[in-house]
Amino acid sequence: MRNQLVVGNWKLHGSLLENQSLLNLLKQSLHDLHGVDTAVCLPYVYLFQAQAMLQDSAIAWGAQNVSQFTEGAYTSCVSAAMVAEFGCRYSIVGHSERRALKLESNQVATKRVLHALHAGLTPIFCVGETVDERDGGMAELIVKNQMLNIVYGLDDEAFALAKKFNMVIAYEPVWAIGTGQHASPEQAQRMHAFIRWMIAERDPEFATQIRIVYGGSLSPSNAQSLLSMPDIDGGLLGRAALVAEDFIQICRTAALCQHQKQSAVEPPTPQPVSLA
Ligand code: PEP
């Protein structure tokens, strides 16, 4: 059975002092949760601090991106192997803010996934449509295109690494990120089921194991309805990750939802979802 996963994406926030207080609060409250893995993805410069503070805790840590290069004349880039040296378990890849600000293509995002996997990291690969794409009835098509390089672009060796390191997919509708307007549980469930079905086309067993988390204005007030959906395996949080009580509350809600899912009879098998 898949554990829930709750990951904080701190984005461009934090200071040594603020991080210390936030991480201490998280450590105190998140040591006894069952069925939920927790992590924070911080700016690179704070990975050393995260490693020092979290290494004996239940909270994992990660980066917000990794380079598509191994090494060389690439000013300001940080490689997957470098972040792995700081004990990172995860790296977010292909976040919509990177896609929009830095024009990162699916091809580049896939290269970053490969580098993360070869460094032993778990990539959290982000997909999601804009509001115009959803309004134009293109949401599934856009997500399908973003997923294609992962589902069919990884060769057998890379796909085996994706399974070994439990690659994660984050469905983050762009219109829901930082807007306070979250996807409805039904909208999110439908897309998560679609993503799982795509993965099942290549590897049915992995499709039942891979965690597909939801991101986009997830908050303590909507977490229960979203995280209780059968194909939603946790959350990627922006704003709520910076407020200790909110992050902790969402992790506790995830534990509750996980308990309910474990008590349910049979985990559902991925079903085909039409593009219509
Ligand atoms: C994000 O940027 O990954 C995110 C989910 O942000 P927020 O929770 O603030 O919508």
Residues whose N, C-alpha, C, O or C-beta is under 5 A from the ligand:
A	BS01	PEP	N9 A176 I177 G178 T179 G215 G216 S217 L218 L236 L237 G238 R239 A240
